[in-house]
Each structure stands twice: as structure tokens, then as C-alpha cells.
Amino acid sequence: MKTLKLSACVIAIFAAMNANAVELNGKNLTQQDAWAIAEGAPVSIAPEAMNRVQKSYDLVLDAAKNGREIYGLTVGVGLNKDHKVLSANGELSDEVKAASRRFNYSTLRSHSVAAGPILDPKLVRLAMAIRLNTLLNGGSGVQPRVAELYAEFLNKGVTPVIPTKGSLGDADITLASHVGSAMIGEWKVLVDGKEVPAAEALKAKNIKPLIPEGKDALGILSNSSVAMALTMDAAKAMGQILKVSPIVYGISLEGLNGNVAPFLSQTTAFHPFPGLQEKAKELREVLAGSYLWKKDPSRRLQDPLSFRTTVYTLSEAQNALNDLNKVIDVQINSSDDNPGVMVNADKADTQYDQVAQYFIKTPKAEGAIIPTANFEVLPVALAVQRATVALGHVGHNAVQRTMRLDEPAFTDLSRYLAAKDNLGHAFGATEDTLVSIYAENIDLANPVSLDSFPVEGNIEDSASNLPRAAQRLKRATDNTFLVLSMELLHNTQAADLRKMQNKNFKMSPATEKLYKAYRVNSPFVDQDRIYTIDLQNGDELLKNYQP
């Protein structure tokens, strides 16, 4: 395990490959840049970040030479933490190096045990970008070659195949390990959309396989990068929902001939929950120019609660998403390694020998290697669960608004929004599908972070279930898009019927823009037709619509 010098030439090559490369330094990766990498943008590594990786690696080697017990290096992992892997006795002999490498190969292989459909390649790239960035904090103690390989894989289009089932949420050890297995030339990867053996791809792309040693295996597999990729995917979808929901709601309110009073500035200032006034302002802007701002004797004083309280459901969903994005930003820009390798660590509490034992000072390195619980992603899991519940309320109101639009008692329009000459069922049966889709979201909103079970000889007796929570949020967003698509089918019909009835009817520019975009593929329903097509059209439109 010789000390590797900073590979400046490799870094320079990465930086020169594309002027638009995303530079990673371990500190300020934005979600926007992370998604750019996921979509194919190349990466470069800031020299100062690679220098941190080198110093961290040097510290680990010096600690091993000095006989320190280091989890995942000189002793095993999990319940096997009491198994001595190697003893340097002051020097890193060939025998010690060989033992370390055997342990690393074995660790990567034994932890590559997952199941289920493979992860979307874009999400694998996202996970790799996240892990590369967190490695650059210097907390893992891996050799610099590991960081270089993450960058080479990303820049040369080599994407490890990662199954989706196997992580309990406190480090994706059985999922992320497949990245390491690909780096050593085993397992499988995707290149240009084709699945090939990793060894074949590395040779074709002129990538030298990793010879793992020291803390390399642990650094590659013990992180939550896959869970964070799933989380970011769900958060991104929820963000799109919150972009389009106010406009969909606006069309429904126009179709209802509803009252704008619940989101007036006077109303929300009277009950100033965080974010409420901002969301109310957004709704007022969405409906600016609408006929709803002109007095209408036929307009009801109080609309159904699903219309009146939408400013609250959207506000709370926005708050939940904002909070989720905050913890995402922390997670993707900090070390979640255990143990944490801390160069020039703060010496607080070192007067106690229990703490002092973690510190080391040699001519080449100074710092600490401290056992941590930083693999814990409970802050993210709880934020994901809150977002799922909040999104459930957004969907609930949309379901109820849609069904109220079908009822003449609330709209003074035809039952099920039937056109004048349509003697069929109109939208009556659509309510079954609508409620069925939403019912799944009720189940998905139930918390799963408490569903942990002791594993690894009972030493790992707690878990966050973040991957599962994130997957549930993503499924909830898919369902909510369908719910909003169904609402769009109904509220555009209601708007057209209202226009026939009310000569003063006028949509706002924002609602009219979405209305026209929807009408391109889903015209007014004058006679019953197969509505599945409309549901699909609306779903696709809303997922890609930019206000």
C-alpha cells in the first residue's frame, strides 16, 4: 500500500475534456449540477479536493502502521469488527499489503448481494456523482485512485448495473458495492445502453481496474448515495407537481366559478403560517386576469373545502419539499463515512484518553480516525415521509375538487359535465379510477422508517429505510400526476361548459396557456370516448409542462 501521489495529469485531463464539465470539490454540489452529471455531463475534480483525499489516505496508512484499530482496515466490518484483518507492526510489508487486498476484494464481493429490477442508469450516474463528491470531503480514507475511477466511469460512459432491492437505509452496502465490483473488473456495466462484462468495458475504455486496499472497499460500499439518488428523483418529481398544481387548481376554480377569498393577502395575513402568504400570492398571480376577480351574483360565498383549503395543502407541501431539499443538500456535500477520517481534526475533548486514542500525529499526517454514526440518514428519511404525507393532501384535495365538478349542486353545470347532446355516462365512471389511484397514496403515506429489523448478528439493530421511503414518495408523485391529469380532464370540460353558460367567462393567461396545451391532444368531450387516452395525455403534459 504505497502512498499515491496526487494524479494532477488525470485531473487535468478530466477538466480539459469539456469546458462545461461540472467541477466537484466535496463542498458545494448543487442538485442542478448533480442532475446535469446524471444526464451525461462530464466531471472534473478540484485539485484541492484531491489533495484532501491524498492526505486522508496518508493518515489512514500511518495509523495502520502504528497499530491502530481501524474499522474496515485493520479489523473487519459489522459483527466481524472483532476480527483482526492485519497487523502492520510499524511497516506495510508485502504480506500486509496482500492481506489488505484480499480483504478488500472479499468485502466487495460478499456485499454485492442485491435483487430486483436494475436502477435507472441516470440514477446510477447520479449516485456515483454524489459519492464522488462526498469522497472529496476526505472523510473516507480511500486511495486517490478510487476518486479518479468514479470520474473516469462518469466521463467515459461506464455505468455499473445496480439492482434496486437490498438496502435498509443506513448505508446502501449491498447496492453501492456493485460499483466497486465493477471497478475491480467483475460484475456488469452498461456502455451505450448495452450490458457488458465490466472487465470487457474497462479494457475497451482504457480504464485500469482498481486494486483495492486499505479502506477502499468500505469507502465504496458504505454510503447512502443510491438512497440519495432515489430521494432526489422523488423530490424532483414533487417539485414539478408543485409547479403545475396551482395552475390546475386555477382552472378548476374557474370551472366552478369559485371564490378567490381564501387566498387573498388579507385572509392569509390573518393566519400567518410559514409559507402560506407566499403560496397565496402565487395563486393570485396564476389567476391574474381571470373573470373570477369580477363580482358575479351567481357565485357562492363559500365553496367546498377542497377548493377553499388548497392554499394550505399547497403551502404545506412546498414547506415539506423545501425542508427535504435542505437535508438533501447537506447529505450530498458532507461525509457519511464510518469511521470518519479527519485531517487536522478539532482536538476538543482530547484531555480524555477515550477521545485521545483516536488521534494520530506523524511526520506525514496529523488528524483523527473516529468511529461515527454519520451513515445515519434519518433526517432525510423523516423529511421524505413528511413530503409524502403532504403530497397526499395535495392529491386528496385534487380528487375532491374533481368530484365536486361533476355535481350540479356545486357547479350549476350538467351532471358529470356531460355535453348537451351527450346522452351517455360522461365522466361518471372516471371517479372509480380517480379514487383507486388516490387510495394507493393513502397507503404510501404511512411511515416506513420504523420498520427496521436487527441484522448482522444484532449489532445493526436500527435502520432508516430511506430507499424504501424514497421509492414510496416517487410512486406517490406518479399517482398524483395521474390524479391531476384526471382533474384536468374534468376542469377543462367545466371551463368550456362555463364559457357556454357565462358570457363574462375569461381565463387568466396562466390557466389559458395550460388549457390550450391540453386541448391540443384532448379536445372537448361532446360524446363519450375512451378516456384512458386523455388520462395518458394529461399525465405526460403535466410531467413536462413549464409554466
C-alpha positions in Angstrom: 0.0 0.0 0.0 2.4 2.7 -1.2 1.4 6.3 -0.8 0.0 7.5 -4.1 0.8 11.0 -5.3 -1.8 13.4 -6.5 -2.6 12.5 -10.1 -2.7 16.0 -11.4 -2.4 14.9 -15.0 -5.6 12.8 -14.7 -7.4 15.7 -13.1 -6.2 18.0 -15.8 -7.5 15.6 -18.5 -10.9 15.4 -16.8 -11.1 19.2 -16.7 -9.9 19.6 -20.3 -12.4 17.1 -21.7 -15.2 19.6 -21.8 -15.4 23.2 -20.9 -18.8 22.5 -19.4 -17.6 19.9 -17.0 -19.0 20.1 -13.5 -16.1 20.6 -11.1 -16.5 18.7 -7.8 -14.8 19.8 -4.6 -16.9 17.9 -2.0 -18.4 21.1 -0.6 -20.9 22.8 -2.9 -22.5 20.4 -5.3 -25.9 21.7 -6.3 -28.8 19.4 -7.2 -28.9 21.1 -10.6 -25.3 20.2 -11.3 -25.8 16.7 -9.9 -28.7 16.2 -12.4 -26.5 17.5 -15.2 -24.0 14.8 -14.4 -26.8 12.2 -14.3 -27.9 13.4 -17.8 -24.3 12.9 -19.1 -22.3 16.0 -18.3 -18.6 15.2 -17.6 -17.0 15.9 -14.2 -13.6 17.4 -13.1 -12.1 17.2 -9.7 -10.8 20.3 -8.0 -7.1 19.9 -7.1 -7.6 21.0 -3.5 -10.3 18.3 -3.1 -8.0 15.5 -4.4 -5.3 16.8 -2.1 -7.7 16.2 0.8 -8.3 12.7 -0.4 -4.5 12.1 -0.5 -3.9 13.5 3.0 -6.8 11.4 4.3 -5.3 8.3 2.7 -1.8 9.1 4.2 -3.4 9.5 7.6 -5.0 6.0 7.3 -1.8 4.4 6.3 0.2 6.0 9.1 -2.5 4.9 11.6 -2.3 1.3 10.3 1.5 1.4 10.6 1.2 2.5 14.2 -1.1 -0.5 15.1 -4.3 1.5 15.5 -7.6 -0.5 15.3 -9.4 0.9 12.3 -12.8 -0.4 11.3 -12.7 -1.8 7.8 -9.0 -1.7 7.6 -7.1 -3.5 10.4 -10.3 -5.1 11.7 -13.4 -6.4 10.0 -16.8 -4.8 9.5 -20.2 -5.3 11.0 -20.3 -8.1 13.7 -16.8 -9.0 12.5 -15.3 -5.8 13.9 -13.6 -8.1 16.5 -11.7 -10.0 13.8 -8.2 -8.7 13.2 -7.6 -8.4 9.5 -4.0 -7.3 9.5 -1.3 -6.1 11.8 1.3 -3.7 10.3 3.7 -3.7 13.3 5.2 -0.5 12.2 5.6 -1.2 8.5 3.4 -2.1 5.5 5.1 -5.2 4.2 4.2 -7.1 1.1 2.4 -9.6 3.3 0.4 -6.9 4.9 -0.5 -5.4 1.5 -1.6 -8.7 0.2 -3.8 -9.4 3.2 -5.4 -5.9 2.9 -6.1 -6.5 -0.8 -7.6 -9.9 -0.1 -9.9 -8.4 2.5 -11.0 -5.6 0.1 -11.7 -8.0 -2.8 -13.6 -10.2 -0.4 -15.6 -7.3 1.1 -16.7 -6.0 -2.3 -17.8 -9.5 -3.5 -19.5 -10.5 -0.3 -21.5 -7.3 -0.1 -22.6 -7.4 -3.7 -25.9 -9.2 -2.9 -29.0 -7.4 -4.1 -32.1 -8.2 -6.1 -34.9 -6.7 -8.1 -35.0 -4.6 -11.3 -31.9 -2.6 -12.1 -31.7 1.0 -11.2 -32.2 3.6 -14.0 -28.8 4.3 -15.4 -29.3 8.0 -14.9 -29.9 7.4 -11.2 -26.7 5.3 -11.1 -24.8 8.2 -12.6 -26.5 10.4 -10.0 -25.5 8.1 -7.2 -21.9 8.0 -8.5 -21.7 11.8 -8.7 -23.0 12.1 -5.2 -20.5 9.5 -3.8 -17.6 11.1 -5.7 -18.4 14.5 -4.2 -18.7 13.1 -0.7 -15.4 11.3 -1.1 -13.8 14.6 -1.9 -14.5 15.7 1.6 -11.6 13.5 2.6 -13.5 11.6 5.2 -13.3 8.1 3.7 -9.5 7.5 3.7 -9.6 5.8 0.3 -6.7 5.9 -2.1 -7.0 8.8 -4.7 -7.3 6.2 -7.4 -10.9 5.4 -6.2 -11.9 9.1 -6.8 -10.2 9.0 -10.2 -12.2 5.9 -11.1 -15.5 7.4 -10.2 -14.6 10.3 -12.5 -13.4 8.0 -15.3 -16.6 5.9 -15.2 -18.7 9.0 -15.4 -16.7 10.7 -18.1 -16.3 7.6 -20.3 -19.9 6.4 -20.0 -19.3 3.3 -18.0 -22.3 2.7 -15.7 -22.4 -0.1 -13.2 -25.5 -2.3 -13.1 -27.1 -1.8 -9.7 -30.2 -3.8 -8.5 -32.8 -1.9 -6.5 -33.5 -4.1 -3.6 -31.3 -4.8 -0.6 -30.6 -1.6 1.3 -32.1 -0.9 4.8 -31.2 2.7 4.6 -28.2 3.1 6.9 -25.7 3.0 4.1 -26.5 1.1 0.9 -23.9 -1.5 1.4 -25.4 -4.2 -0.7 -26.2 -1.8 -3.6 -23.2 0.6 -3.8 -20.9 -2.4 -3.6 -21.7 -3.2 -7.2 -19.9 0.0 -8.2 -16.8 -1.4 -6.5 -17.3 -4.8 -8.1 -17.3 -3.2 -11.5 -14.2 -1.1 -10.7 -12.2 -4.3 -9.9 -13.3 -5.7 -13.3 -16.0 -8.0 -12.1 -19.8 -7.8 -12.3 -21.6 -5.9 -15.2 -21.8 -2.4 -16.6 -23.8 -0.5 -19.2 -22.0 1.1 -22.1 -24.0 2.9 -24.7 -27.1 1.2 -23.4 -25.7 -2.3 -23.7 -24.9 -4.5 -20.8 -21.4 -5.9 -20.9 -19.0 -7.6 -18.5 -17.1 -5.0 -16.5 -13.7 -6.3 -17.5 -14.6 -6.0 -21.2 -15.8 -2.4 -20.8 -12.7 -1.4 -18.8 -10.4 -2.7 -21.4 -12.4 -1.1 -24.3 -12.4 2.3 -22.5 -8.7 2.0 -21.4 -9.6 2.1 -17.7 -7.2 0.4 -15.4 -9.1 -1.7 -12.8 -8.9 -0.9 -9.2 -6.6 -2.8 -6.9 -8.5 -2.2 -3.7 -6.6 -1.8 -0.4 -6.8 -0.1 2.9 -10.3 1.4 3.3 -11.2 1.3 -0.4 -13.9 -1.3 -0.2 -15.6 0.3 2.8 -15.4 3.7 1.2 -17.1 2.5 -1.9 -19.9 0.5 -0.3 -20.6 2.2 3.0 -22.5 5.3 1.9 -26.1 6.3 1.1 -25.5 7.6 -2.5 -28.1 5.2 -4.0 -30.7 6.2 -1.5 -30.0 9.8 -2.1 -30.3 9.4 -5.9 -33.8 7.8 -5.3 -34.6 10.7 -2.9 -33.6 13.3 -5.4 -35.6 11.7 -8.1 -38.7 11.8 -5.9 -38.0 15.3 -4.8 -37.6 16.5 -8.4 -41.0 14.9 -9.4 -42.6 16.5 -6.4 -41.2 19.9 -7.4 -42.8 19.5 -10.8 -46.1 18.7 -9.2 -45.9 21.9 -7.2 -45.2 23.9 -10.3 -48.3 22.7 -12.1 -50.8 22.2 -9.2 -51.6 25.9 -8.7 -52.5 26.2 -12.4 -54.6 23.0 -12.4 -56.3 24.3 -9.4 -56.9 27.7 -11.1 -58.7 26.0 -14.0 -60.9 24.1 -11.5 -61.7 27.3 -9.7 -62.6 29.0 -13.0 -64.7 26.0 -14.0 -66.5 26.1 -10.6 -66.9 29.9 -10.7 -65.3 29.8 -7.3 -64.4 32.4 -4.7 -60.8 33.8 -4.5 -61.3 34.9 -0.9 -59.4 32.1 0.8 -56.1 33.2 -0.7 -56.4 36.9 -0.5 -53.5 38.7 1.2 -55.9 39.9 3.9 -57.0 36.4 4.6 -53.7 34.7 4.8 -52.1 37.6 6.8 -54.8 37.0 9.4 -53.4 33.4 9.9 -49.7 33.7 9.0 -48.4 30.1 8.9 -44.9 29.8 7.3 -45.1 29.9 3.6 -48.8 30.5 3.4 -48.7 34.1 2.2 -46.2 33.2 -0.5 -48.3 30.4 -1.8 -51.4 32.6 -1.7 -49.6 35.2 -3.7 -48.6 32.5 -6.3 -52.3 31.5 -6.6 -53.3 35.2 -7.1 -50.7 35.5 -9.8 -51.9 32.4 -11.5 -55.4 33.7 -11.7 -54.5 37.3 -12.5 -56.7 38.4 -15.4 -59.4 35.8 -14.7 -63.1 36.6 -14.6 -63.1 35.4 -11.0 -61.9 38.9 -9.9 -65.2 40.4 -11.1 -68.2 40.2 -8.9 -70.8 37.6 -10.0 -74.2 37.4 -8.3 -74.3 33.7 -9.0 -71.0 33.0 -7.3 -71.3 31.2 -4.0 -69.9 32.8 -0.8 -68.4 29.5 0.4 -67.0 26.8 -1.9 -66.4 23.2 -0.9 -63.4 22.8 1.5 -61.3 21.1 -1.1 -61.3 24.4 -3.1 -61.0 26.7 -0.1 -58.2 24.9 1.7 -56.0 24.2 -1.3 -53.8 27.2 -0.5 -52.9 25.4 2.8 -52.3 22.0 1.2 -50.0 23.5 -1.5 -48.2 25.7 1.1 -47.5 22.8 3.4 -46.4 20.6 0.5 -44.0 23.4 -0.5 -42.7 23.7 3.0 -42.1 19.9 3.2 -40.3 19.9 -0.2 -38.2 22.9 0.9 -37.2 21.1 4.1 -36.4 17.9 2.1 -34.2 19.8 -0.3 -32.3 21.3 2.6 -31.3 18.0 4.1 -30.5 16.6 0.6 -28.0 19.5 0.2 -26.4 18.6 3.5 -26.2 14.9 2.7 -24.6 15.3 -0.8 -22.0 17.7 0.4 -20.7 16.0 3.6 -19.1 12.8 4.7 -21.2 9.9 5.8 -18.2 7.6 6.4 -17.7 5.4 9.4 -15.0 5.7 10.7 -14.5 9.3 9.7 -11.0 10.2 8.7 -10.4 13.8 9.8 -7.2 15.5 8.7 -6.3 18.3 11.2 -9.3 17.3 13.3 -10.6 19.6 16.1 -8.9 18.5 19.3 -11.9 19.1 21.6 -12.2 16.7 24.5 -8.8 15.2 23.8 -7.9 15.6 27.5 -9.9 12.4 27.9 -7.9 9.3 26.9 -11.1 7.7 25.4 -11.1 10.5 22.9 -7.3 11.0 22.6 -6.9 7.4 21.3 -8.5 8.3 18.0 -5.9 11.0 17.2 -2.6 10.4 15.4 0.4 12.6 14.6 3.2 11.5 12.4 5.8 13.4 10.2 3.5 13.0 7.2 0.0 13.3 8.7 -2.0 14.6 11.6 -5.6 14.1 12.5 -8.1 11.6 13.8 -9.9 8.4 12.7 -13.1 8.4 14.8 -16.0 5.9 14.8 -19.1 7.7 13.7 -22.8 7.2 13.2 -22.7 9.5 10.1 -24.2 6.8 7.9 -27.5 7.6 9.6 -29.8 9.3 7.1 -32.8 9.6 9.4 -33.1 13.3 8.9 -33.6 12.6 5.2 -36.0 9.7 5.7 -38.2 11.7 8.0 -38.2 14.6 5.6 -39.2 12.2 2.8 -42.0 10.8 4.8 -43.3 14.2 5.7 -43.2 15.1 2.0 -45.2 12.0 1.1 -47.9 12.9 3.6 -48.0 16.5 2.4 -48.3 15.3 -1.2 -51.1 13.1 -0.1 -53.1 16.1 1.0 -52.4 17.8 -2.4 -53.8 14.7 -4.1 -56.7 14.5 -1.7 -57.9 18.0 -2.5 -57.5 17.4 -6.2 -59.6 14.2 -6.0 -62.4 16.0 -4.1 -62.3 19.1 -6.4 -62.6 16.8 -9.4 -65.6 15.0 -8.0 -67.3 18.3 -6.9 -67.0 19.5 -10.5 -69.2 16.5 -11.5 -72.0 17.6 -9.2 -74.6 20.2 -10.5 -75.4 21.2 -6.9 -72.0 22.8 -6.7 -71.4 23.9 -10.3 -74.8 24.6 -11.8 -73.5 22.7 -14.8 -74.6 19.3 -16.2 -74.2 16.1 -14.2 -70.8 14.5 -14.8 -70.1 17.5 -17.1 -71.9 15.9 -20.0 -72.2 18.0 -23.2 -75.7 19.0 -24.2 -76.1 16.2 -26.8 -74.2 13.6 -24.9 -76.8 11.1 -23.6 -74.1 8.7 -22.3 -72.4 8.4 -18.9 -69.9 11.3 -19.4 -67.4 11.4 -16.5 -69.3 9.2 -14.1 -67.1 6.1 -14.3 -63.9 8.2 -14.1 -64.4 8.7 -10.4 -63.7 5.0 -9.8 -60.3 5.2 -11.4 -59.6 8.5 -9.6 -60.4 7.1 -6.1 -58.5 3.9 -6.9 -55.3 5.8 -7.8 -55.6 8.1 -4.7 -56.2 5.1 -2.4 -52.7 3.9 -3.1 -51.3 7.2 -1.9 -53.0 6.8 1.4 -51.0 3.6 1.9 -47.8 5.1 0.6 -48.1 8.0 3.1 -47.7 5.5 6.0 -44.3 5.8 7.6 -41.7 3.0 7.0 -38.7 4.4 8.8 -39.8 2.4 11.9 -39.9 -0.9 10.0 -36.4 -2.0 10.9 -35.2 -5.4 12.0 -31.9 -6.4 13.6 -29.3 -7.8 11.2 -25.6 -8.6 11.2 -25.7 -10.5 14.4 -27.9 -7.9 16.0 -25.3 -5.2 16.0 -27.1 -3.4 13.3 -30.4 -3.1 15.1 -31.7 0.2 13.7 -32.3 1.5 10.2 -34.0 4.4 8.4 -35.4 2.5 5.4 -34.6 5.6 3.3 -34.5 3.8 -0.1 -38.0 2.4 0.6 -39.3 5.7 1.8 -37.9 7.5 -1.3 -39.4 4.9 -3.6 -42.8 5.3 -2.0 -42.6 9.1 -2.4 -41.7 8.6 -6.1 -44.7 6.3 -6.6 -46.9 8.8 -4.8 -45.7 11.5 -7.3 -46.6 9.2 -10.2 -50.1 8.7 -8.8 -50.5 12.4 -8.1 -49.7 13.3 -11.7 -52.5 10.9 -12.7 -54.9 12.5 -10.2 -54.1 15.9 -11.6 -54.5 14.6 -15.1 -57.9 13.4 -14.2 -58.7 16.8 -12.7 -57.5 18.4 -16.0 -59.9 16.3 -18.0 -62.8 17.5 -15.8 -61.8 21.1 -15.2 -61.2 21.9 -18.9 -64.6 20.4 -19.7 -66.1 22.5 -16.9 -64.4 25.6 -18.2 -65.8 25.1 -21.7 -69.3 24.5 -20.3 -69.0 27.6 -18.1 -68.0 29.6 -21.1 -71.1 28.5 -22.9 -73.2 29.5 -19.9 -71.5 32.7 -18.8 -70.7 35.4 -21.4 -68.3 37.1 -18.9 -66.2 33.9 -18.6 -62.5 34.6 -19.1 -59.5 32.5 -18.1 -56.3 34.0 -16.8 -53.2 33.9 -19.2 -51.6 31.2 -17.0 -54.7 28.9 -16.9 -55.5 29.5 -20.5 -51.9 28.5 -21.5 -52.2 25.1 -19.8 -55.8 24.7 -21.1 -54.7 25.3 -24.7 -51.7 22.9 -24.3 -54.1 20.2 -23.0 -56.6 20.8 -25.7 -54.0 20.0 -28.4 -54.5 16.3 -27.8 -57.6 16.2 -25.6 -60.5 18.1 -27.2 -63.8 19.0 -25.7 -65.8 15.9 -24.8 -69.0 16.2 -26.9 -69.7 12.4 -26.8 -68.3 9.6 -24.7 -64.9 8.2 -25.7 -62.1 6.2 -24.3 -60.8 8.4 -21.5 -57.7 6.4 -20.9 -56.0 8.2 -23.7 -56.9 11.6 -22.2 -55.5 10.4 -18.8 -52.2 9.4 -20.5 -52.0 12.7 -22.5 -52.6 14.8 -19.3 -50.0 12.8 -17.4 -47.4 13.3 -20.0 -48.2 17.0 -20.3 -48.1 17.7 -16.6 -44.8 15.9 -16.1 -43.1 18.1 -18.7 -45.1 21.3 -18.6 -43.2 24.5 -17.9 -45.4 27.4 -16.8 
